[in-house]
Amino acid sequence: MTKGEYTAHQQKIISNYYDHLDTILLTRLQELVTDLYLADTSAKQDRLWERVHKAMHKLKIPPRIIEHIIDRRDIVVLARNVEDWLSASRKKR
């Protein structure tokens, strides 16, 4: 479907999604922090850390910060950063 094939309602939904993508991704990161705390196997943790990496990349977090968090694989460091990013996001609005 091209843009012209969407109804006005669908176009508004799509537009709202992209307008709030940073909030959606930050919420996803919060959920991943919880999932990492609860992960019971290293394989599950590996998959979750991959998802964390992708979400941070989509949020356009500076590569050195992503690298630091992924290299340390410390849930507390990730949680503190997500908290900071959320507060910064709220200040923008």
Rosetta constraint file for C-alpha pairs under 8 A:
AtomPair CA 1 CA 5 HARMONIC 5.80 0.50
AtomPair CA 1 CA 6 HARMONIC 7.34 0.50
AtomPair CA 2 CA 6 HARMONIC 7.25 0.50
AtomPair CA 3 CA 11 HARMONIC 7.70 0.50
AtomPair CA 6 CA 10 HARMONIC 5.75 0.50
AtomPair CA 6 CA 11 HARMONIC 6.03 0.50
AtomPair CA 7 CA 11 HARMONIC 6.17 0.50
AtomPair CA 8 CA 12 HARMONIC 6.22 0.50
AtomPair CA 9 CA 13 HARMONIC 6.38 0.50
AtomPair CA 10 CA 14 HARMONIC 6.22 0.50
AtomPair CA 11 CA 15 HARMONIC 6.05 0.50
AtomPair CA 12 CA 16 HARMONIC 6.03 0.50
AtomPair CA 13 CA 17 HARMONIC 6.18 0.50
AtomPair CA 14 CA 18 HARMONIC 6.51 0.50
AtomPair CA 15 CA 19 HARMONIC 6.11 0.50
AtomPair CA 16 CA 20 HARMONIC 6.15 0.50
AtomPair CA 17 CA 21 HARMONIC 5.85 0.50
AtomPair CA 20 CA 24 HARMONIC 6.28 0.50
AtomPair CA 21 CA 25 HARMONIC 6.08 0.50
AtomPair CA 22 CA 26 HARMONIC 6.10 0.50
AtomPair CA 22 CA 59 HARMONIC 6.25 0.50
AtomPair CA 23 CA 27 HARMONIC 6.11 0.50
AtomPair CA 23 CA 86 HARMONIC 7.88 0.50
AtomPair CA 23 CA 89 HARMONIC 7.58 0.50
AtomPair CA 24 CA 28 HARMONIC 6.21 0.50
AtomPair CA 25 CA 29 HARMONIC 6.19 0.50
AtomPair CA 25 CA 55 HARMONIC 6.20 0.50
AtomPair CA 25 CA 58 HARMONIC 7.85 0.50
AtomPair CA 25 CA 59 HARMONIC 6.93 0.50
AtomPair CA 26 CA 30 HARMONIC 6.28 0.50
AtomPair CA 26 CA 82 HARMONIC 6.88 0.50
AtomPair CA 26 CA 85 HARMONIC 7.65 0.50
AtomPair CA 26 CA 86 HARMONIC 6.75 0.50
AtomPair CA 27 CA 31 HARMONIC 6.34 0.50
AtomPair CA 28 CA 32 HARMONIC 6.19 0.50
AtomPair CA 28 CA 55 HARMONIC 7.70 0.50
AtomPair CA 29 CA 33 HARMONIC 6.23 0.50
AtomPair CA 29 CA 52 HARMONIC 6.41 0.50
AtomPair CA 29 CA 55 HARMONIC 6.91 0.50
AtomPair CA 29 CA 82 HARMONIC 6.98 0.50
AtomPair CA 30 CA 34 HARMONIC 6.58 0.50
AtomPair CA 30 CA 79 HARMONIC 7.34 0.50
AtomPair CA 30 CA 82 HARMONIC 6.87 0.50
AtomPair CA 31 CA 35 HARMONIC 6.20 0.50
AtomPair CA 32 CA 36 HARMONIC 5.98 0.50
AtomPair CA 32 CA 48 HARMONIC 6.68 0.50
AtomPair CA 32 CA 51 HARMONIC 7.85 0.50
AtomPair CA 32 CA 52 HARMONIC 6.80 0.50
AtomPair CA 33 CA 37 HARMONIC 6.36 0.50
AtomPair CA 33 CA 75 HARMONIC 6.52 0.50
AtomPair CA 33 CA 78 HARMONIC 7.25 0.50
AtomPair CA 33 CA 79 HARMONIC 6.31 0.50
AtomPair CA 34 CA 38 HARMONIC 6.40 0.50
AtomPair CA 35 CA 39 HARMONIC 5.88 0.50
AtomPair CA 35 CA 48 HARMONIC 7.55 0.50
AtomPair CA 36 CA 45 HARMONIC 6.06 0.50
AtomPair CA 36 CA 48 HARMONIC 6.62 0.50
AtomPair CA 36 CA 49 HARMONIC 7.95 0.50
AtomPair CA 36 CA 75 HARMONIC 7.11 0.50
AtomPair CA 37 CA 75 HARMONIC 7.28 0.50
AtomPair CA 39 CA 44 HARMONIC 6.10 0.50
AtomPair CA 39 CA 45 HARMONIC 5.93 0.50
AtomPair CA 40 CA 44 HARMONIC 7.12 0.50
AtomPair CA 40 CA 45 HARMONIC 7.74 0.50
AtomPair CA 41 CA 45 HARMONIC 6.39 0.50
AtomPair CA 42 CA 46 HARMONIC 6.06 0.50
AtomPair CA 43 CA 47 HARMONIC 6.41 0.50
AtomPair CA 44 CA 48 HARMONIC 6.25 0.50
AtomPair CA 45 CA 49 HARMONIC 6.06 0.50
AtomPair CA 46 CA 50 HARMONIC 6.32 0.50
AtomPair CA 47 CA 51 HARMONIC 6.47 0.50
AtomPair CA 48 CA 52 HARMONIC 6.21 0.50
AtomPair CA 49 CA 53 HARMONIC 6.13 0.50
AtomPair CA 49 CA 70 HARMONIC 7.21 0.50
AtomPair CA 49 CA 73 HARMONIC 7.62 0.50
AtomPair CA 50 CA 54 HARMONIC 6.34 0.50
AtomPair CA 51 CA 55 HARMONIC 6.14 0.50
AtomPair CA 52 CA 56 HARMONIC 6.16 0.50
AtomPair CA 53 CA 57 HARMONIC 6.17 0.50
AtomPair CA 53 CA 66 HARMONIC 6.92 0.50
AtomPair CA 53 CA 70 HARMONIC 6.99 0.50
AtomPair CA 54 CA 58 HARMONIC 6.20 0.50
AtomPair CA 55 CA 59 HARMONIC 6.23 0.50
AtomPair CA 56 CA 60 HARMONIC 6.36 0.50
AtomPair CA 56 CA 61 HARMONIC 5.60 0.50
AtomPair CA 56 CA 66 HARMONIC 6.75 0.50
AtomPair CA 57 CA 61 HARMONIC 5.96 0.50
AtomPair CA 57 CA 63 HARMONIC 7.78 0.50
AtomPair CA 57 CA 66 HARMONIC 7.57 0.50
AtomPair CA 61 CA 65 HARMONIC 6.85 0.50
AtomPair CA 61 CA 66 HARMONIC 6.58 0.50
AtomPair CA 62 CA 66 HARMONIC 6.48 0.50
AtomPair CA 63 CA 67 HARMONIC 5.96 0.50
AtomPair CA 64 CA 68 HARMONIC 6.06 0.50
AtomPair CA 65 CA 69 HARMONIC 6.19 0.50
AtomPair CA 66 CA 70 HARMONIC 6.03 0.50
AtomPair CA 67 CA 71 HARMONIC 5.82 0.50
AtomPair CA 68 CA 72 HARMONIC 6.15 0.50
AtomPair CA 69 CA 73 HARMONIC 5.89 0.50
AtomPair CA 69 CA 74 HARMONIC 6.89 0.50
AtomPair CA 69 CA 77 HARMONIC 6.82 0.50
AtomPair CA 69 CA 78 HARMONIC 6.33 0.50
AtomPair CA 70 CA 74 HARMONIC 7.93 0.50
AtomPair CA 73 CA 78 HARMONIC 7.98 0.50
AtomPair CA 74 CA 78 HARMONIC 6.43 0.50
AtomPair CA 75 CA 79 HARMONIC 6.01 0.50
AtomPair CA 76 CA 80 HARMONIC 6.14 0.50
AtomPair CA 77 CA 81 HARMONIC 6.25 0.50
AtomPair CA 78 CA 82 HARMONIC 6.13 0.50
AtomPair CA 79 CA 83 HARMONIC 6.15 0.50
AtomPair CA 80 CA 84 HARMONIC 6.26 0.50
AtomPair CA 81 CA 85 HARMONIC 6.11 0.50
AtomPair CA 82 CA 86 HARMONIC 6.05 0.50
AtomPair CA 83 CA 87 HARMONIC 6.28 0.50
AtomPair CA 84 CA 88 HARMONIC 6.18 0.50
AtomPair CA 85 CA 89 HARMONIC 6.02 0.50
AtomPair CA 86 CA 90 HARMONIC 6.19 0.50
AtomPair CA 87 CA 91 HARMONIC 6.31 0.50
AtomPair CA 88 CA 92 HARMONIC 6.54 0.50
AtomPair CA 89 CA 93 HARMONIC 6.99 0.50
